Amino acid sequence: MRDEESVILFFCMYSVGKTTRNPMREARYSDFGKGARIKVYFPRRGSQLTPAHFSINFSWKDYCPTVFRNLREMFNIDDADYMMSICDGDGLRELSTSGKSGSLFYVSLDDKFVIKTLRTSELKVLLKMLPSYYNHVSEHENTLVTKFYGLHEISVKSGKKVQFVVMGNMFYTELRIHRRYDLKGSCLERSTNKDDIGEVTTFKDLDLAYDFHMDKSVRDVLFKQISSDCAFLESQQIIDYSLLLGLHFRAPKHMTALLEPPDAFHMPRRPNADDHDGSTDHMDCSIPPKGLILVTHEPSSVKTAPVPHSRGSTLKAFSVGDKEVDLLLPGTARLRVQLGVNMPAQANRNVSSQDNSTSTEAELFEVYDVVLYLGVIDILQGYNTRKKIELAYKSLRHDPMSISVADPKFYSKRFYSFLEKVFPPDT
């Protein structure tokens, strides 16, 4: 284990344990901002205030501990379980890919939490927006924005600092996530190099060859929340955020086990790419997979565990008379349908104008039942001077509509409009 990781683990355990000993209370104005932080020096040999440890000497800052404790409480994150997840003796699992900014990502071994290292600019943005973020999360139990649970900084004698935030992992599920997409609504440089594709590749806008149809009531709730979240981010002058979308494809109903998606899903498909050759060597894809069943939610007789990182109630479905529903899947337990998690949908492949096939077999091949997991991520980029210069420079060379960077109002509108096409209403 690297020194940085061991310090992170030790720090989280001490920090959360110290905060937990204080009585719960409502967050006050003084719990936010520059003054709401605790700094402690941890010599390796220990001190009157700190225990001895096996890592290097370090200092740590715990930012706004009361606020983040209350946020964990909102999402029913037990502090003891949180501490065990982050500070498990086996350490953290580092993701193989880092962010474009150079941030490192770690996942707790139980997959419940993600730790991301931050640039100083990102930390400042989070601290500035924290009061509004806290209010937004408190008022909107179905919010799709990233769930933040802790904000910390570690510094060592050499002067090196590691700033990091602890977040909820939106892909914490018993179902396998077959495909991941990061969707912004822009198209310039928004495709994946096929040479870089691996098992856990996160694809981009131009790689998405499907739109997703869902129950009318579920879709209505989804877009009402997306609208609220976009308005919040716009009010905070935030840009560059995206919808992280995870897909679990269901096997055809005549198959008894969950399989890999058919070959058509293994390589990204651009909306105007040539069609496949129709081969079905991998499996019989002419049979439409019907493995998703919505049933009335009956909490008094059937227990469905609440989904981690979600506060919202069970969603209602128009298809069953606007009653709360659970999702049944062959070979799995009953799953609670909540906004952003366990959301059933039908994935339809976008047929290009060149092939324009109308055969029944081709249409059946292009429809798959999927379970969706989604949330709004990367919400710590402010529309600062550097981004304004980037926008001006790229606008001289490219269509301003196509580039990712944009002013917050336009970014929000474009993002929402793009998602309306990804999740079109049924006509």
C-alpha positions as CSV (number, residue, x, y, z in Angstrom):
1,M,0.0,0.0,0.0
2,R,1.4,3.4,-0.9
3,D,2.0,6.0,1.8
4,E,-0.7,8.3,0.5
5,E,-3.3,5.6,0.6
6,S,-2.4,4.4,4.1
7,V,-2.7,8.0,5.3
8,I,-6.1,8.4,3.6
9,L,-7.3,5.3,5.4
10,F,-6.0,6.3,8.8
11,F,-7.3,9.8,8.4
12,C,-10.8,8.8,7.4
13,M,-11.1,6.5,10.4
14,Y,-9.9,9.1,12.9
15,S,-11.9,11.9,11.3
16,V,-15.2,10.1,11.2
17,G,-14.7,8.6,14.6
18,K,-14.0,12.0,16.1
19,T,-17.1,13.6,14.4
20,T,-19.4,10.8,15.5
21,R,-18.7,11.5,19.2
22,N,-20.3,14.9,18.8
23,P,-24.1,15.2,19.2
24,M,-26.1,15.4,16.0
25,R,-27.5,18.9,15.3
26,E,-28.7,21.1,12.4
27,A,-26.0,22.7,10.3
28,R,-25.4,26.4,11.1
29,Y,-24.0,29.2,9.1
30,S,-20.7,28.8,11.0
31,D,-20.5,25.2,9.9
32,F,-19.7,26.3,6.3
33,G,-16.8,28.3,4.9
34,K,-13.2,28.9,5.7
35,G,-13.6,28.8,9.5
36,A,-15.4,25.4,9.5
37,R,-12.4,23.1,9.4
38,I,-10.2,21.2,11.8
39,K,-6.5,20.8,11.4
40,V,-4.4,18.3,13.4
41,Y,-0.8,17.2,13.2
42,F,-0.2,13.5,13.3
43,P,3.5,12.6,14.2
44,R,4.3,9.0,13.6
45,R,5.2,8.5,17.3
46,G,1.9,9.9,18.5
47,S,1.1,12.8,20.7
48,Q,-1.2,13.8,23.6
49,L,-4.0,14.4,21.1
50,T,-3.2,11.8,18.4
51,P,-2.5,8.1,18.4
52,A,0.8,6.6,17.0
53,H,0.6,5.1,13.5
54,F,2.8,3.3,10.9
55,S,2.5,5.9,8.2
56,I,4.6,9.0,7.6
57,N,4.2,12.2,9.6
58,F,1.3,14.2,8.3
59,S,-1.2,17.0,9.0
60,W,-4.8,16.8,8.0
61,K,-7.7,19.1,7.6
62,D,-11.3,18.0,7.9
63,Y,-13.6,20.5,6.0
64,C,-17.1,21.3,7.3
65,P,-17.4,18.0,9.4
66,T,-20.8,18.8,10.7
67,V,-22.2,19.5,7.3
68,F,-20.9,16.2,5.8
69,R,-22.0,14.2,8.8
70,N,-25.5,15.6,8.2
71,L,-25.3,14.7,4.5
72,R,-24.4,11.1,5.4
73,E,-27.3,11.1,7.7
74,M,-29.7,12.3,5.0
75,F,-28.7,9.3,2.8
76,N,-28.9,6.8,5.7
77,I,-25.2,6.3,5.7
78,D,-24.3,4.8,9.1
79,D,-21.0,6.3,10.3
80,A,-19.8,3.0,11.6
81,D,-20.5,1.3,8.2
82,Y,-19.0,4.3,6.4
83,M,-15.8,4.0,8.4
84,M,-15.5,0.3,7.8
85,S,-16.1,0.7,4.1
86,I,-13.5,3.4,3.7
87,C,-11.0,2.2,6.2
88,D,-11.1,-1.6,5.7
89,G,-7.8,-3.2,6.6
90,D,-7.3,-4.4,3.0
91,G,-7.2,-0.8,1.7
92,L,-8.8,0.8,-1.3
93,R,-9.0,-0.3,-5.0
94,E,-7.4,2.2,-7.3
95,L,-9.2,2.6,-10.7
96,S,-7.0,2.0,-13.7
97,T,-7.9,5.3,-15.3
98,S,-7.6,8.7,-13.9
99,G,-9.7,11.7,-14.8
100,K,-8.7,14.1,-17.6
101,S,-7.5,16.5,-14.9
102,G,-5.1,13.9,-13.5
103,S,-7.2,13.1,-10.5
104,L,-6.9,9.7,-9.0
105,F,-9.9,7.6,-8.1
106,Y,-10.2,4.9,-5.5
107,V,-13.2,2.6,-4.7
108,S,-13.8,1.1,-1.3
109,L,-13.6,-2.7,-1.4
110,D,-17.3,-3.1,-0.8
111,D,-17.9,-0.8,-3.8
112,K,-20.1,1.7,-1.9
113,F,-17.9,4.7,-2.0
114,V,-15.5,6.5,-4.4
115,I,-12.6,8.7,-3.3
116,K,-11.4,11.3,-5.8
117,T,-8.3,13.5,-5.4
118,L,-9.1,17.2,-6.1
119,R,-7.3,20.1,-7.6
120,T,-7.2,23.2,-5.3
121,S,-9.6,24.9,-7.7
122,E,-12.2,22.1,-7.4
123,L,-11.9,22.2,-3.6
124,K,-12.6,25.9,-3.6
125,V,-15.6,25.4,-5.9
126,L,-17.1,22.8,-3.6
127,L,-16.6,24.9,-0.5
128,K,-18.2,27.9,-2.2
129,M,-21.2,26.0,-3.4
130,L,-21.6,23.8,-0.3
131,P,-24.3,25.9,1.5
132,S,-26.4,25.9,-1.7
133,Y,-25.6,22.2,-2.4
134,Y,-26.7,21.3,1.1
135,N,-30.0,23.2,0.7
136,H,-30.6,21.6,-2.7
137,V,-30.0,18.1,-1.5
138,S,-32.2,18.7,1.6
139,E,-35.1,20.0,-0.6
140,H,-34.8,17.5,-3.4
141,E,-34.8,13.9,-2.1
142,N,-34.5,12.6,-5.7
143,T,-31.6,14.8,-6.7
144,L,-29.3,13.1,-9.3
145,V,-26.2,15.3,-8.5
146,T,-23.1,13.6,-7.0
147,K,-23.5,12.6,-3.3
148,F,-20.7,14.1,-1.3
149,Y,-19.9,12.6,2.2
150,G,-16.6,14.0,3.2
151,L,-13.9,16.6,2.2
152,H,-10.4,16.4,3.4
153,E,-6.8,17.4,2.9
154,I,-3.5,15.7,3.9
155,S,-0.2,17.4,3.8
156,V,3.3,16.1,4.6
157,K,6.6,17.8,5.6
158,S,7.8,18.0,2.0
159,G,4.9,20.4,1.3
160,K,3.0,18.0,-0.9
161,K,-0.8,18.1,-0.3
162,V,-3.5,15.6,-1.2
163,Q,-7.0,16.9,-1.3
164,F,-9.8,14.5,-1.7
165,V,-13.6,14.0,-1.5
166,V,-15.6,10.9,-0.6
167,M,-18.6,10.3,-2.8
168,G,-21.3,7.7,-3.2
169,N,-20.7,5.1,-5.9
170,M,-23.8,5.2,-8.2
171,F,-22.9,1.8,-9.7
172,Y,-23.2,0.0,-6.4
173,T,-25.5,-2.8,-7.4
174,E,-25.8,-6.6,-7.5
175,L,-26.3,-6.4,-11.3
176,R,-23.4,-6.2,-13.6
177,I,-22.9,-2.9,-15.4
178,H,-22.3,-3.9,-19.0
179,R,-21.7,-0.5,-20.5
180,R,-20.9,3.0,-19.1
181,Y,-21.5,6.3,-20.8
182,D,-20.4,9.9,-20.0
183,L,-22.8,12.2,-21.7
184,K,-22.4,16.0,-22.0
185,G,-24.5,16.9,-25.0
186,S,-21.6,18.1,-27.1
187,C,-19.9,16.3,-30.0
188,L,-16.4,17.7,-30.5
189,E,-13.9,15.0,-29.3
190,R,-16.8,13.1,-27.8
191,S,-16.0,9.7,-29.1
192,T,-13.7,6.9,-27.8
193,N,-10.6,5.7,-29.6
194,K,-11.3,2.0,-30.3
195,D,-7.7,1.2,-29.4
196,D,-8.4,2.4,-25.9
197,I,-11.5,0.3,-25.3
198,G,-11.3,-2.1,-22.3
199,E,-13.6,-4.0,-20.0
200,V,-14.6,-0.9,-18.0
201,T,-14.3,1.8,-20.6
202,T,-16.6,4.7,-20.2
203,F,-17.9,5.7,-23.6
204,K,-18.9,9.2,-24.8
205,D,-21.7,10.9,-26.6
206,L,-20.9,9.9,-30.2
207,D,-20.5,6.3,-29.1
208,L,-24.1,6.0,-27.9
209,A,-26.1,4.2,-30.5
210,Y,-29.3,3.8,-28.5
211,D,-32.1,5.7,-27.1
212,F,-34.0,4.5,-24.1
213,H,-37.8,4.3,-23.6
214,M,-39.2,4.1,-20.2
215,D,-42.6,4.3,-18.4
216,K,-44.3,7.7,-18.8
217,S,-44.5,8.4,-15.1
218,V,-40.9,7.4,-14.5
219,R,-39.7,9.6,-17.3
220,D,-41.8,12.6,-16.1
221,V,-40.1,12.3,-12.6
222,L,-36.7,11.9,-14.2
223,F,-36.9,15.1,-16.3
224,K,-38.5,17.1,-13.6
225,Q,-35.4,16.3,-11.4
226,I,-33.0,16.9,-14.3
227,S,-34.5,20.3,-14.7
228,S,-34.1,21.2,-11.0
229,D,-30.6,19.9,-10.9
230,C,-29.6,21.9,-14.1
231,A,-31.1,25.0,-12.6
232,F,-29.1,24.5,-9.4
233,L,-25.8,24.0,-11.3
234,E,-26.5,27.0,-13.5
235,S,-27.1,29.1,-10.5
236,Q,-23.7,28.1,-9.2
237,Q,-22.0,28.9,-12.5
238,I,-21.0,25.2,-13.0
239,I,-20.2,23.7,-16.4
240,D,-18.6,20.5,-17.8
241,Y,-20.9,18.2,-15.8
242,S,-22.2,15.1,-17.4
243,L,-24.7,12.3,-17.0
244,L,-23.0,9.1,-16.1
245,L,-25.2,6.3,-17.5
246,G,-24.7,2.6,-16.6
247,L,-26.5,-0.2,-18.5
248,H,-27.3,-3.7,-17.5
249,F,-28.5,-5.7,-20.5
250,R,-30.9,-8.5,-19.8
251,A,-30.4,-11.9,-21.5
252,P,-33.1,-13.2,-23.8
253,K,-35.8,-15.0,-21.8
254,H,-35.0,-18.4,-23.2
255,M,-31.5,-18.1,-21.6
256,T,-31.3,-19.2,-18.0
257,A,-28.1,-17.3,-17.0
258,L,-27.1,-13.6,-17.4
259,L,-24.8,-13.3,-20.4
260,E,-22.5,-10.8,-21.8
261,P,-24.3,-8.4,-24.2
262,P,-24.3,-9.6,-27.8
263,D,-21.4,-8.6,-30.0
264,A,-23.3,-5.5,-31.1
265,F,-22.6,-4.0,-27.7
266,H,-18.9,-4.8,-27.4
267,M,-17.8,-2.0,-29.8
268,P,-19.1,1.5,-29.8
269,R,-21.6,2.4,-32.5
270,R,-21.8,5.9,-33.9
271,P,-25.2,7.1,-34.9
272,N,-24.3,7.1,-38.7
273,A,-22.1,4.1,-38.8
274,D,-22.7,1.3,-41.3
275,D,-25.1,-1.4,-40.0
276,H,-23.9,-4.9,-38.8
277,D,-24.0,-7.9,-41.1
278,G,-26.8,-9.5,-39.1
279,S,-24.7,-12.4,-37.8
280,T,-26.1,-14.1,-34.7
281,D,-23.3,-16.6,-34.0
282,H,-23.0,-15.3,-30.5
283,M,-26.6,-16.0,-29.5
284,D,-30.1,-16.0,-31.0
285,C,-30.7,-12.3,-31.1
286,S,-33.9,-12.6,-33.2
287,I,-35.8,-13.3,-30.0
288,P,-36.6,-10.1,-28.1
289,P,-35.3,-10.2,-24.5
290,K,-38.2,-9.7,-22.2
291,G,-36.8,-10.1,-18.7
292,L,-38.2,-7.1,-16.9
293,I,-41.4,-7.2,-14.9
294,L,-42.9,-4.3,-12.9
295,V,-45.0,-5.3,-9.9
296,T,-46.9,-3.2,-7.4
297,H,-44.7,-2.2,-4.4
298,E,-46.2,-3.6,-1.2
299,P,-43.9,-2.6,1.7
300,S,-46.2,-4.2,4.3
301,S,-45.7,-7.7,2.8
302,V,-42.6,-7.6,0.7
303,K,-39.4,-6.0,1.9
304,T,-37.1,-4.3,-0.6
305,A,-33.9,-2.8,0.7
306,P,-33.5,0.9,0.2
307,V,-30.9,1.7,-2.4
308,P,-27.6,3.2,-1.1
309,H,-27.1,6.9,-1.8
310,S,-30.8,7.4,-2.6
311,R,-33.3,9.2,-0.4
312,G,-36.3,9.2,-2.8
313,S,-39.4,7.0,-2.4
314,T,-40.2,4.2,-4.7
315,L,-41.2,5.5,-8.1
316,K,-44.7,5.2,-9.5
317,A,-45.4,3.7,-13.0
318,F,-48.1,4.8,-15.4
319,S,-48.3,1.3,-16.8
320,V,-49.7,-0.1,-13.5
321,G,-52.0,2.8,-12.7
322,D,-49.4,5.2,-11.2
323,K,-48.8,2.9,-8.3
324,E,-45.3,2.4,-6.7
325,V,-43.5,-0.4,-8.3
326,D,-40.6,-2.8,-7.8
327,L,-38.6,-4.5,-10.5
328,L,-38.5,-8.3,-10.9
329,L,-35.8,-10.0,-12.9
330,P,-35.3,-13.7,-13.5
331,G,-32.7,-15.1,-11.1
332,T,-32.5,-12.0,-9.0
333,A,-34.3,-10.5,-6.0
334,R,-37.0,-7.9,-6.1
335,L,-35.4,-4.5,-6.7
336,R,-36.8,-1.1,-5.6
337,V,-37.2,1.3,-8.5
338,Q,-35.9,4.7,-7.4
339,L,-34.8,7.7,-9.4
340,G,-31.3,6.9,-10.9
341,V,-31.2,3.2,-9.8
342,N,-32.9,0.0,-10.9
343,M,-34.8,2.0,-13.6
344,P,-36.3,-0.4,-16.3
345,A,-36.2,0.8,-19.9
346,Q,-36.1,-0.5,-23.4
347,A,-32.9,0.2,-25.5
348,N,-33.6,0.8,-29.2
349,R,-30.7,1.0,-31.6
350,N,-30.6,4.1,-33.7
351,V,-31.0,3.0,-37.3
352,S,-28.9,5.1,-39.7
353,S,-30.5,6.6,-42.8
354,Q,-28.3,4.5,-45.1
355,D,-29.5,1.1,-44.1
356,N,-33.2,2.0,-43.4
357,S,-34.1,-1.7,-42.8
358,T,-37.7,-2.6,-42.3
359,S,-37.5,-6.3,-41.7
360,T,-39.2,-7.7,-38.6
361,E,-36.1,-9.7,-37.7
362,A,-33.9,-6.6,-37.8
363,E,-36.3,-4.6,-35.6
364,L,-36.4,-7.3,-33.0
365,F,-32.6,-7.6,-32.9
366,E,-32.4,-3.9,-32.1
367,V,-34.6,-3.9,-29.0
368,Y,-33.2,-4.9,-25.6
369,D,-34.5,-4.7,-22.0
370,V,-32.1,-2.8,-19.8
371,V,-31.8,-1.6,-16.2
372,L,-30.5,1.9,-16.0
373,Y,-28.3,3.6,-13.3
374,L,-27.6,7.3,-13.8
375,G,-26.5,10.4,-12.0
376,V,-25.0,13.9,-12.7
377,I,-21.3,13.9,-12.1
378,D,-18.2,16.2,-12.4
379,I,-20.0,19.2,-10.8
380,L,-16.9,21.1,-9.6
381,Q,-15.9,23.0,-12.7
382,G,-16.8,26.7,-12.4
383,Y,-17.1,29.0,-15.4
384,N,-13.9,30.9,-14.7
385,T,-11.6,33.0,-16.7
386,R,-9.7,30.1,-18.0
387,K,-12.8,28.4,-19.3
388,K,-14.0,31.7,-20.9
389,I,-10.7,32.0,-22.8
390,E,-11.0,28.3,-23.9
391,L,-14.5,29.0,-25.2
392,A,-13.3,32.0,-27.2
393,Y,-10.3,30.2,-28.7
394,K,-12.2,27.0,-29.7
395,S,-15.1,29.0,-31.1
396,L,-12.7,30.5,-33.7
397,R,-12.0,27.0,-35.0
398,H,-15.2,25.0,-34.3
399,D,-18.9,25.4,-34.2
400,P,-19.7,26.8,-30.7
401,M,-22.6,24.4,-30.5
402,S,-20.3,21.4,-30.8
403,I,-17.7,22.2,-28.2
404,S,-18.0,21.1,-24.6
405,V,-17.2,24.3,-22.8
406,A,-20.0,26.9,-22.8
407,D,-21.5,29.5,-20.5
408,P,-23.6,27.9,-17.7
409,K,-27.0,28.9,-19.1
410,F,-26.3,27.5,-22.6
411,Y,-24.6,24.4,-21.2
412,S,-27.6,23.6,-19.0
413,K,-30.1,24.1,-21.9
414,R,-28.0,22.0,-24.3
415,F,-27.5,19.2,-21.7
416,Y,-31.2,19.0,-21.0
417,S,-32.2,19.0,-24.7
418,F,-29.7,16.3,-25.5
419,L,-31.0,14.0,-22.7
420,E,-34.5,14.5,-24.1
421,K,-33.3,12.8,-27.3
422,V,-31.5,10.0,-25.3
423,F,-34.8,9.4,-23.3
424,P,-37.5,10.3,-25.9
425,P,-41.2,10.2,-24.9
426,D,-43.3,7.4,-26.3
427,T,-45.6,8.7,-29.0
